Amino acid sequence: MRSLSAPELAARLETDEPRLIDVREPWEFDICHIPNSINIPMGEIPRQVDQFDTDIDTVIICHHGVRSRHVIQFLEQQAVGSLINLDGGVDAWARTVDPDMPVY
């Protein structure tokens, strides 16, 4: 499974536009999220498999990187490729990239 740290993702976003999918619940997404990310809660992923384009990298994001890992494992079983896990999730992003972002 491919993964990026929060600083690595921030650097990549300066020159590239991978798709950012946040699999947290809507109430979590409302508290904080990485700009330009799309919220598809983990429970909705099986119904949204067709939304994943294997031609572009897709970074899967959650709170700490655990749910996103599970989502990637599921999607890989569905033959969806080009997936990247954000290690440490949005919490790591807030702590290392955007210290003004709310944490919970």
N, CA, C and O atoms as a printed pandas DataFrame, in Angstrom:
     atom_number atom_name residue_name chain_id  residue_number  x_coord  y_coord  z_coord
0              1         N          MET        A               1    0.852   -1.184    0.000
1              2        CA          MET        A               1    0.000    0.000    0.000
2              3         C          MET        A               1    0.893    1.240    0.000
3              4         O          MET        A               1    1.791    1.387    0.829
4              5         N          ARG        A               2    0.621    2.108   -0.938
5              6        CA          ARG        A               2    1.375    3.368   -0.999
6              7         C          ARG        A               2    0.862    4.311    0.075
7              8         O          ARG        A               2   -0.316    4.286    0.432
8              9         N          SER        A               3    1.758    5.141    0.583
9             10        CA          SER        A               3    1.346    6.125    1.588
10            11         C          SER        A               3    2.219    7.365    1.475
11            12         O          SER        A               3    3.321    7.339    0.926
12            13         N          LEU        A               4    1.683    8.444    2.013
13            14        CA          LEU        A               4    2.398    9.720    2.094
14            15         C          LEU        A               4    2.241   10.262    3.506
15            16         O          LEU        A               4    1.198   10.078    4.135
16            17         N          SER        A               5    3.264   10.922    3.997
17            18        CA          SER        A               5    3.126   11.671    5.241
18            19         C          SER        A               5    2.422   12.986    4.909
19            20         O          SER        A               5    2.309   13.353    3.739
20            21         N          ALA        A               6    1.955   13.687    5.924
21            22        CA          ALA        A               6    1.293   14.970    5.689
22            23         C          ALA        A               6    2.231   15.970    5.000
23            24         O          ALA        A               6    1.810   16.609    4.036
24            25         N          PRO        A               7    3.482   16.133    5.450
25            26        CA          PRO        A               7    4.375   17.052    4.730
26            27         C          PRO        A               7    4.642   16.624    3.284
27            28         O          PRO        A               7    4.777   17.474    2.404
28            29         N          GLU        A               8    4.719   15.322    3.035
29            30        CA          GLU        A               8    4.912   14.849    1.659
30            31         C          GLU        A               8    3.703   15.194    0.792
31            32         O          GLU        A               8    3.854   15.607   -0.358
32            33         N          LEU        A               9    2.501   15.022    1.351
33            34        CA          LEU        A               9    1.302   15.383    0.595
34            35         C          LEU        A               9    1.270   16.883    0.335
35            36         O          LEU        A               9    0.947   17.310   -0.773
36            37         N          ALA        A              10    1.598   17.678    1.333
37            38        CA          ALA        A              10    1.602   19.136    1.152
38            39         C          ALA        A              10    2.557   19.529    0.027
39            40         O          ALA        A              10    2.220   20.376   -0.800
40            41         N          ALA        A              11    3.729   18.930   -0.012
41            42        CA          ALA        A              11    4.692   19.231   -1.070
42            43         C          ALA        A              11    4.154   18.789   -2.429
43            44         O          ALA        A              11    4.324   19.490   -3.427
44            45         N          ARG        A              12    3.513   17.640   -2.462
45            46        CA          ARG        A              12    2.962   17.156   -3.729
46            47         C          ARG        A              12    1.856   18.064   -4.234
47            48         O          ARG        A              12    1.743   18.295   -5.438
48            49         N          LEU        A              13    1.037   18.583   -3.324
49            50        CA          LEU        A              13   -0.075   19.448   -3.723
50            51         C          LEU        A              13    0.393   20.763   -4.329
51            52         O          LEU        A              13   -0.383   21.457   -4.985
52            53         N          GLU        A              14    1.645   21.106   -4.114
53            54        CA          GLU        A              14    2.182   22.323   -4.717
54            55         C          GLU        A              14    2.389   22.172   -6.221
55            56         O          GLU        A              14    2.391   23.165   -6.948
56            57         N          THR        A              15    2.564   20.940   -6.689
57            58        CA          THR        A              15    2.861   20.718   -8.113
58            59         C          THR        A              15    1.915   19.738   -8.801
59            60         O          THR        A              15    1.984   19.574  -10.020
60            61         N          ASP        A              16    1.045   19.092   -8.052
61            62        CA          ASP        A              16    0.198   18.032   -8.594
62            63         C          ASP        A              16   -1.193   18.157   -7.974
63            64         O          ASP        A              16   -1.364   18.797   -6.936
64            65         N          GLU        A              17   -2.165   17.553   -8.606
65            66        CA          GLU        A              17   -3.531   17.594   -8.101
66            67         C          GLU        A              17   -4.120   16.196   -7.987
67            68         O          GLU        A              17   -5.015   15.837   -8.752
68            69         N          PRO        A              18   -3.623   15.399   -7.032
69            70        CA          PRO        A              18   -4.266   14.107   -6.836
70            71         C          PRO        A              18   -5.673   14.339   -6.281
71            72         O          PRO        A              18   -5.953   15.381   -5.687
72            73         N          ARG        A              19   -6.528   13.384   -6.477
73            74        CA          ARG        A              19   -7.877   13.471   -5.913
74            75         C          ARG        A              19   -7.777   13.168   -4.424
75            76         O          ARG        A              19   -7.092   12.226   -4.026
76            77         N          LEU        A              20   -8.452   13.956   -3.606
77            78        CA          LEU        A              20   -8.430   13.784   -2.150
78            79         C          LEU        A              20   -9.818   13.329   -1.694
79            80         O          LEU        A              20  -10.793   14.068   -1.835
80            81         N          ILE        A              21   -9.906   12.113   -1.149
81            82        CA          ILE        A              21  -11.167   11.580   -0.653
82            83         C          ILE        A              21  -11.047   11.401    0.852
83            84         O          ILE        A              21  -10.190   10.661    1.334
84            85         N          ASP        A              22  -11.905   12.079    1.579
85            86        CA          ASP        A              22  -11.944   12.004    3.039
86            87         C          ASP        A              22  -13.075   11.059    3.428
87            88         O          ASP        A              22  -14.235   11.311    3.102
88            89         N          VAL        A              23  -12.742    9.973    4.125
89            90        CA          VAL        A              23  -13.733    8.940    4.437
90            91         C          VAL        A              23  -14.314    9.069    5.846
91            92         O          VAL        A              23  -14.976    8.150    6.328
92            93         N          ARG        A              24  -14.072   10.185    6.496
93            94        CA          ARG        A              24  -14.658   10.401    7.826
94            95         C          ARG        A              24  -16.145   10.729    7.700
95            96         O          ARG        A              24  -16.658   10.971    6.607
96            97         N          GLU        A              25  -16.809   10.731    8.832
97            98        CA          GLU        A              25  -18.231   11.079    8.869
98            99         C          GLU        A              25  -18.398   12.577    8.586
99           100         O          GLU        A              25  -17.478   13.357    8.832
100          101         N          PRO        A              26  -19.567   12.983    8.071
101          102        CA          PRO        A              26  -19.773   14.400    7.747
102          103         C          PRO        A              26  -19.514   15.349    8.921
103          104         O          PRO        A              26  -18.979   16.440    8.725
104          105         N          TRP        A              27  -19.885   14.947   10.127
105          106        CA          TRP        A              27  -19.662   15.839   11.271
106          107         C          TRP        A              27  -18.168   16.042   11.517
107          108         O          TRP        A              27  -17.762   17.114   11.965
108          109         N          GLU        A              28  -17.348   15.037   11.234
109          110        CA          GLU        A              28  -15.899   15.171   11.383
110          111         C          GLU        A              28  -15.343   16.080   10.289
111          112         O          GLU        A              28  -14.508   16.947   10.544
112          113         N          PHE        A              29  -15.821   15.865    9.081
113          114        CA          PHE        A              29  -15.401   16.673    7.935
114          115         C          PHE        A              29  -15.737   18.140    8.159
115          116         O          PHE        A              29  -14.971   19.023    7.775
116          117         N          ASP        A              30  -16.908   18.404    8.796
117          118        CA          ASP        A              30  -17.316   19.781    9.070
118          119         C          ASP        A              30  -16.377   20.477   10.050
119          120         O          ASP        A              30  -16.204   21.694    9.983
120          121         N          ILE        A              31  -15.772   19.718   10.956
121          122        CA          ILE        A              31  -14.845   20.309   11.927
122          123         C          ILE        A              31  -13.568   20.768   11.237
123          124         O          ILE        A              31  -13.081   21.873   11.474
124          125         N          CYS        A              32  -13.041   19.911   10.387
125          126        CA          CYS        A              32  -11.804   20.242    9.680
126          127         C          CYS        A              32  -11.625   19.301    8.498
127          128         O          CYS        A              32  -12.051   18.147    8.534
128          129         N          HIS        A              33  -10.996   19.805    7.464
129          130        CA          HIS        A              33  -10.654   18.976    6.316
130          131         C          HIS        A              33   -9.590   19.685    5.483
131          132         O          HIS        A              33   -9.411   20.900    5.561
132          133         N          ILE        A              34   -8.909   18.900    4.703
133          134        CA          ILE        A              34   -7.888   19.436    3.806
134          135         C          ILE        A              34   -8.608   20.087    2.624
135          136         O          ILE        A              34   -9.519   19.487    2.055
136          137         N          PRO        A              35   -8.213   21.297    2.251
137          138        CA          PRO        A              35   -8.873   21.968    1.131
138          139         C          PRO        A              35   -8.925   21.086   -0.122
139          140         O          PRO        A              35   -7.989   20.345   -0.423
140          141         N          ASN        A              36  -10.028   21.188   -0.829
141          142        CA          ASN        A              36  -10.289   20.463   -2.078
142          143         C          ASN        A              36  -10.553   18.974   -1.887
143          144         O          ASN        A              36  -10.634   18.234   -2.868
144          145         N          SER        A              37  -10.687   18.523   -0.645
145          146        CA          SER        A              37  -11.017   17.115   -0.438
146          147         C          SER        A              37  -12.525   16.921   -0.558
147          148         O          SER        A              37  -13.314   17.829   -0.297
148          149         N          ILE        A              38  -12.895   15.723   -0.955
149          150        CA          ILE        A              38  -14.296   15.341   -1.135
150          151         C          ILE        A              38  -14.654   14.369   -0.019
151          152         O          ILE        A              38  -13.905   13.430    0.251
152          153         N          ASN        A              39  -15.775   14.586    0.619
153          154        CA          ASN        A              39  -16.201   13.716    1.709
154          155         C          ASN        A              39  -17.095   12.589    1.187
155          156         O          ASN        A              39  -18.205   12.828    0.711
156          157         N          ILE        A              40  -16.591   11.361    1.285
157          158        CA          ILE        A              40  -17.382   10.158    1.030
158          159         C          ILE        A              40  -17.193    9.280    2.261
159          160         O          ILE        A              40  -16.177    8.593    2.372
160          161         N          PRO        A              41  -18.152    9.287    3.191
161          162        CA          PRO        A              41  -17.982    8.506    4.422
162          163         C          PRO        A              41  -17.688    7.031    4.136
163          164         O          PRO        A              41  -18.152    6.470    3.143
164          165         N          MET        A              42  -16.921    6.431    5.011
165          166        CA          MET        A              42  -16.475    5.047    4.852
166          167         C          MET        A              42  -17.634    4.106    4.517
167          168         O          MET        A              42  -17.493    3.239    3.655
168          169         N          GLY        A              43  -18.757    4.264    5.178
169          170        CA          GLY        A              43  -19.909    3.400    4.940
170          171         C          GLY        A              43  -20.517    3.548    3.552
171          172         O          GLY        A              43  -21.245    2.666    3.097
172          173         N          GLU        A              44  -20.227    4.652    2.877
173          174        CA          GLU        A              44  -20.743    4.891    1.531
174          175         C          GLU        A              44  -19.819    4.360    0.433
175          176         O          GLU        A              44  -20.220    4.269   -0.727
176          177         N          ILE        A              45  -18.605    4.016    0.793
177          178        CA          ILE        A              45  -17.610    3.614   -0.202
178          179         C          ILE        A              45  -18.090    2.459   -1.080
179          180         O          ILE        A              45  -17.923    2.533   -2.298
180          181         N          PRO        A              46  -18.684    1.385   -0.520
181          182        CA          PRO        A              46  -19.117    0.289   -1.410
182          183         C          PRO        A              46  -20.103    0.727   -2.490
183          184         O          PRO        A              46  -20.121    0.148   -3.576
184          185         N          ARG        A              47  -20.920    1.738   -2.209
185          186        CA          ARG        A              47  -21.879    2.235   -3.199
186          187         C          ARG        A              47  -21.261    3.264   -4.138
187          188         O          ARG        A              47  -21.882    3.657   -5.125
188          189         N          GLN        A              48  -20.053    3.696   -3.839
189          190        CA          GLN        A              48  -19.403    4.749   -4.619
190          191         C          GLN        A              48  -18.158    4.264   -5.366
191          192         O          GLN        A              48  -17.380    5.081   -5.858
192          193         N          VAL        A              49  -17.962    2.957   -5.455
193          194        CA          VAL        A              49  -16.751    2.421   -6.091
194          195         C          VAL        A              49  -16.551    2.989   -7.485
195          196         O          VAL        A              49  -15.418    3.232   -7.899
196          197         N          ASP        A              50  -17.638    3.202   -8.212
197          198        CA          ASP        A              50  -17.521    3.721   -9.578
198          199         C          ASP        A              50  -17.022    5.162   -9.623
199          200         O          ASP        A              50  -16.709    5.660  -10.704
200          201         N          GLN        A              51  -16.938    5.843   -8.489
201          202        CA          GLN        A              51  -16.444    7.221   -8.425
202          203         C          GLN        A              51  -14.914    7.298   -8.465
203          204         O          GLN        A              51  -14.349    8.384   -8.597
204          205         N          PHE        A              52  -14.247    6.145   -8.351
205          206        CA          PHE        A              52  -12.798    6.137   -8.267
206          207         C          PHE        A              52  -12.185    5.920   -9.645
207          208         O          PHE        A              52  -12.432    4.908  -10.301
208          209         N          ASP        A              53  -11.384    6.887  -10.068
209          210        CA          ASP        A              53  -10.721    6.867  -11.365
210          211         C          ASP        A              53   -9.310    6.321  -11.168
211          212         O          ASP        A              53   -8.503    6.927  -10.463
212          213         N          THR        A              54   -9.014    5.199  -11.773
213          214        CA          THR        A              54   -7.688    4.608  -11.597
214          215         C          THR        A              54   -6.620    5.284  -12.452
215          216         O          THR        A              54   -5.450    4.908  -12.388
216          217         N          ASP        A              55   -7.005    6.266  -13.243
217          218        CA          ASP        A              55   -6.034    6.978  -14.072
218          219         C          ASP        A              55   -5.321    8.102  -13.323
219          220         O          ASP        A              55   -4.292    8.599  -13.779
220          221         N          ILE        A              56   -5.865    8.498  -12.180
221          222        CA          ILE        A              56   -5.207    9.535  -11.382
222          223         C          ILE        A              56   -5.018    9.014   -9.957
223          224         O          ILE        A              56   -5.803    8.195   -9.478
224          225         N          ASP        A              57   -3.985    9.491   -9.294
225          226        CA          ASP        A              57   -3.768    9.102   -7.909
226          227         C          ASP        A              57   -4.886    9.653   -7.035
227          228         O          ASP        A              57   -5.316   10.795   -7.197
228          229         N          THR        A              58   -5.343    8.829   -6.116
229          230        CA          THR        A              58   -6.362    9.236   -5.162
230          231         C          THR        A              58   -5.815    9.023   -3.764
231          232         O          THR        A              58   -5.447    7.908   -3.394
232          233         N          VAL        A              59   -5.763   10.104   -2.985
233          234        CA          VAL        A              59   -5.296   10.039   -1.602
234          235         C          VAL        A              59   -6.525    9.854   -0.719
235          236         O          VAL        A              59   -7.464   10.649   -0.763
236          237         N          ILE        A              60   -6.504    8.794    0.083
237          238        CA          ILE        A              60   -7.604    8.493    0.994
238          239         C          ILE        A              60   -7.213    9.017    2.371
239          240         O          ILE        A              60   -6.121    8.748    2.871
240          241         N          ILE        A              61   -8.138    9.777    2.974
241          242        CA          ILE        A              61   -7.863   10.510    4.214
242          243         C          ILE        A              61   -8.901   10.137    5.272
243          244         O          ILE        A              61  -10.084    9.984    4.969
244          245         N          CYS        A              62   -8.445    9.995    6.509
245          246        CA          CYS        A              62   -9.370    9.862    7.645
246          247         C          CYS        A              62   -8.774   10.635    8.821
247          248         O          CYS        A              62   -7.951   11.527    8.619
248          249         N          HIS        A              63   -9.176   10.305   10.030
249          250        CA          HIS        A              63   -8.702   11.048   11.193
250          251         C          HIS        A              63   -7.239   10.742   11.516
251          252         O          HIS        A              63   -6.430   11.659   11.655
252          253         N          HIS        A              64   -6.896    9.453   11.637
253          254        CA          HIS        A              64   -5.533    9.065   12.003
254          255         C          HIS        A              64   -4.864    8.118   11.011
255          256         O          HIS        A              64   -3.714    7.732   11.223
256          257         N          GLY        A              65   -5.544    7.735    9.943
257          258        CA          GLY        A              65   -4.941    6.870    8.936
258          259         C          GLY        A              65   -5.342    5.409    9.015
259          260         O          GLY        A              65   -4.857    4.592    8.232
260          261         N          VAL        A              66   -6.229    5.066    9.957
261          262        CA          VAL        A              66   -6.647    3.668   10.114
262          263         C          VAL        A              66   -7.826    3.345    9.207
263          264         O          VAL        A              66   -7.777    2.378    8.447
264          265         N          ARG        A              67   -8.877    4.140    9.280
265          266        CA          ARG        A              67  -10.041    3.893    8.413
266          267         C          ARG        A              67   -9.647    3.973    6.941
267          268         O          ARG        A              67  -10.108    3.177    6.123
268          269         N          SER        A              68   -8.799    4.930    6.616
269          270        CA          SER        A              68   -8.378    5.070    5.224
270          271         C          SER        A              68   -7.638    3.818    4.751
271          272         O          SER        A              68   -7.791    3.406    3.601
272          273         N          ARG        A              69   -6.841    3.213    5.627
273          274        CA          ARG        A              69   -6.149    1.974    5.282
274          275         C          ARG        A              69   -7.157    0.866    4.969
275          276         O          ARG        A              69   -6.988    0.119    4.005
276          277         N          HIS        A              70   -8.210    0.765    5.793
277          278        CA          HIS        A              70   -9.251   -0.241    5.565
278          279         C          HIS        A              70   -9.981    0.016    4.243
279          280         O          HIS        A              70  -10.281   -0.921    3.503
280          281         N          VAL        A              71  -10.261    1.276    3.956
281          282        CA          VAL        A              71  -10.935    1.631    2.700
282          283         C          VAL        A              71  -10.058    1.241    1.510
283          284         O          VAL        A              71  -10.556    0.693    0.526
284          285         N          ILE        A              72   -8.779    1.515    1.594
285          286        CA          ILE        A              72   -7.874    1.156    0.499
286          287         C          ILE        A              72   -7.841   -0.354    0.308
287          288         O          ILE        A              72   -7.865   -0.834   -0.825
288          289         N          GLN        A              73   -7.787   -1.102    1.397
289          290        CA          GLN        A              73   -7.797   -2.566    1.276
290          291         C          GLN        A              73   -9.065   -3.026    0.564
291          292         O          GLN        A              73   -9.005   -3.896   -0.305
292          293         N          PHE        A              74  -10.210   -2.454    0.922
293          294        CA          PHE        A              74  -11.466   -2.810    0.259
294          295         C          PHE        A              74  -11.414   -2.446   -1.220
295          296         O          PHE        A              74  -11.751   -3.268   -2.072
296          297         N          LEU        A              75  -10.996   -1.228   -1.527
297          298        CA          LEU        A              75  -10.976   -0.774   -2.912
298          299         C          LEU        A              75  -10.002   -1.583   -3.771
299          300         O          LEU        A              75  -10.273   -1.841   -4.944
300          301         N          GLU        A              76   -8.879   -1.978   -3.192
301          302        CA          GLU        A              76   -7.942   -2.813   -3.936
302          303         C          GLU        A              76   -8.580   -4.159   -4.280
303          304         O          GLU        A              76   -8.299   -4.718   -5.340
304          305         N          GLN        A              77   -9.426   -4.683   -3.407
305          306        CA          GLN        A              77  -10.144   -5.934   -3.699
306          307         C          GLN        A              77  -11.151   -5.740   -4.827
307          308         O          GLN        A              77  -11.548   -6.706   -5.479
308          309         N          GLN        A              78  -11.563   -4.503   -5.059
309          310        CA          GLN        A              78  -12.493   -4.179   -6.145
310          311         C          GLN        A              78  -11.745   -3.774   -7.414
311          312         O          GLN        A              78  -12.344   -3.266   -8.362
312          313         N          ALA        A              79  -10.446   -4.001   -7.423
313          314        CA          ALA        A              79   -9.574   -3.696   -8.565
314          315         C          ALA        A              79   -9.439   -2.198   -8.833
315          316         O          ALA        A              79   -9.203   -1.786   -9.969
316          317         N          VAL        A              80   -9.587   -1.393   -7.796
317          318        CA          VAL        A              80   -9.342    0.046   -7.917
318          319         C          VAL        A              80   -7.867    0.275   -7.584
319          320         O          VAL        A              80   -7.384   -0.168   -6.542
320          321         N          GLY        A              81   -7.176    0.953   -8.453
321          322        CA          GLY        A              81   -5.755    1.209   -8.245
322          323         C          GLY        A              81   -5.464    2.676   -8.025
323          324         O          GLY        A              81   -6.381    3.487   -7.890
324          325         N          SER        A              82   -4.201    3.013   -7.988
325          326        CA          SER        A              82   -3.716    4.397   -7.819
326          327         C          SER        A              82   -4.175    5.016   -6.506
327          328         O          SER        A              82   -4.532    6.194   -6.464
328          329         N          LEU        A              83   -4.167    4.229   -5.435
329          330        CA          LEU        A              83   -4.619    4.692   -4.127
330          331         C          LEU        A              83   -3.430    4.950   -3.216
331          332         O          LEU        A              83   -2.443    4.213   -3.230
332          333         N          ILE        A              84   -3.542    6.012   -2.424
333          334        CA          ILE        A              84   -2.482    6.402   -1.500
334          335         C          ILE        A              84   -3.115    6.711   -0.151
335          336         O          ILE        A              84   -4.117    7.422   -0.081
336          337         N          ASN        A              85   -2.538    6.183    0.913
337          338        CA          ASN        A              85   -3.023    6.462    2.262
338          339         C          ASN        A              85   -2.288    7.674    2.837
339          340         O          ASN        A              85   -1.071    7.793    2.688
340          341         N          LEU        A              86   -3.024    8.570    3.493
341          342        CA          LEU        A              86   -2.388    9.679    4.208
342          343         C          LEU        A              86   -2.041    9.178    5.610
343          344         O          LEU        A              86   -2.920    9.041    6.460
344          345         N          ASP        A              87   -0.757    8.906    5.847
345          346        CA          ASP        A              87   -0.316    8.436    7.156
346          347         C          ASP        A              87   -0.636    9.478    8.231
347          348         O          ASP        A              87   -0.301   10.654    8.085
348          349         N          GLY        A              88   -1.273    9.044    9.288
349          350        CA          GLY        A              88   -1.597    9.951   10.384
350          351         C          GLY        A              88   -2.843   10.772   10.155
351          352         O          GLY        A              88   -3.293   11.480   11.055
352          353         N          GLY        A              89   -3.413   10.688    8.956
353          354        CA          GLY        A              89   -4.678   11.343    8.639
354          355         C          GLY        A              89   -4.668   12.853    8.779
355          356         O          GLY        A              89   -3.623   13.503    8.776
356          357         N          VAL        A              90   -5.872   13.380    8.902
357          358        CA          VAL        A              90   -6.040   14.826    8.988
358          359         C          VAL        A              90   -5.435   15.361   10.300
359          360         O          VAL        A              90   -5.069   16.533   10.382
360          361         N          ASP        A              91   -5.332   14.509   11.305
361          362        CA          ASP        A              91   -4.702   14.922   12.561
362          363         C          ASP        A              91   -3.227   15.253   12.321
363          364         O          ASP        A              91   -2.735   16.268   12.814
364          365         N          ALA        A              92   -2.529   14.417   11.579
365          366        CA          ALA        A              92   -1.124   14.688   11.261
366          367         C          ALA        A              92   -1.002   15.946   10.396
367          368         O          ALA        A              92   -0.065   16.730   10.551
368          369         N          TRP        A              93   -1.962   16.126    9.483
369          370        CA          TRP        A              93   -1.964   17.330    8.649
370          371         C          TRP        A              93   -2.041   18.576    9.531
371          372         O          TRP        A              93   -1.280   19.525    9.345
372          373         N          ALA        A              94   -2.964   18.563   10.489
373          374        CA          ALA        A              94   -3.144   19.721   11.372
374          375         C          ALA        A              94   -1.899   19.965   12.225
375          376         O          ALA        A              94   -1.533   21.113   12.477
376          377         N          ARG        A              95   -1.270   18.920   12.654
377          378        CA          ARG        A              95   -0.113   19.072   13.550
378          379         C          ARG        A              95    1.182   19.436   12.815
379          380         O          ARG        A              95    2.058   20.072   13.400
380          381         N          THR        A              96    1.315   19.045   11.540
381          382        CA          THR        A              96    2.593   19.271   10.856
382          383         C          THR        A              96    2.523   20.240    9.679
383          384         O          THR        A              96    3.540   20.817    9.294
384          385         N          VAL        A              97    1.327   20.425    9.102
385          386        CA          VAL        A              97    1.213   21.271    7.912
386          387         C          VAL        A              97    0.406   22.534    8.189
387          388         O          VAL        A              97    0.812   23.627    7.795
388          389         N          ASP        A              98   -0.726   22.395    8.860
389          390        CA          ASP        A              98   -1.636   23.507    9.082
390          391         C          ASP        A              98   -1.990   23.634   10.554
391          392         O          ASP        A              98   -3.050   23.172   10.975
392          393         N          PRO        A              99   -1.107   24.261   11.354
393          394        CA          PRO        A              99   -1.352   24.340   12.795
394          395         C          PRO        A              99   -2.576   25.159   13.176
395          396         O          PRO        A              99   -2.997   25.110   14.332
396          397         N          ASP        A             100   -3.165   25.911   12.248
397          398        CA          ASP        A             100   -4.392   26.657   12.525
398          399         C          ASP        A             100   -5.645   25.808   12.355
399          400         O          ASP        A             100   -6.739   26.234   12.726
400          401         N          MET        A             101   -5.492   24.611   11.798
401          402        CA          MET        A             101   -6.638   23.720   11.591
402          403         C          MET        A             101   -7.136   23.195   12.942
403          404         O          MET        A             101   -6.332   22.786   13.779
404          405         N          PRO        A             102   -8.455   23.203   13.157
405          406        CA          PRO        A             102   -8.979   22.633   14.395
406          407         C          PRO        A             102   -8.668   21.134   14.482
407          408         O          PRO        A             102   -8.619   20.443   13.465
408          409         N          VAL        A             103   -8.462   20.651   15.688
409          410        CA          VAL        A             103   -8.270   19.214   15.920
410          411         C          VAL        A             103   -9.339   18.741   16.898
411          412         O          VAL        A             103   -9.917   19.525   17.651
412          413         N          TYR        A             104   -9.577   17.457   16.862
413          414        CA          TYR        A             104  -10.569   16.872   17.771
414          415         C          TYR        A             104  -10.104   15.514   18.221
415          416         O          TYR        A             104  -10.796   14.849   18.993
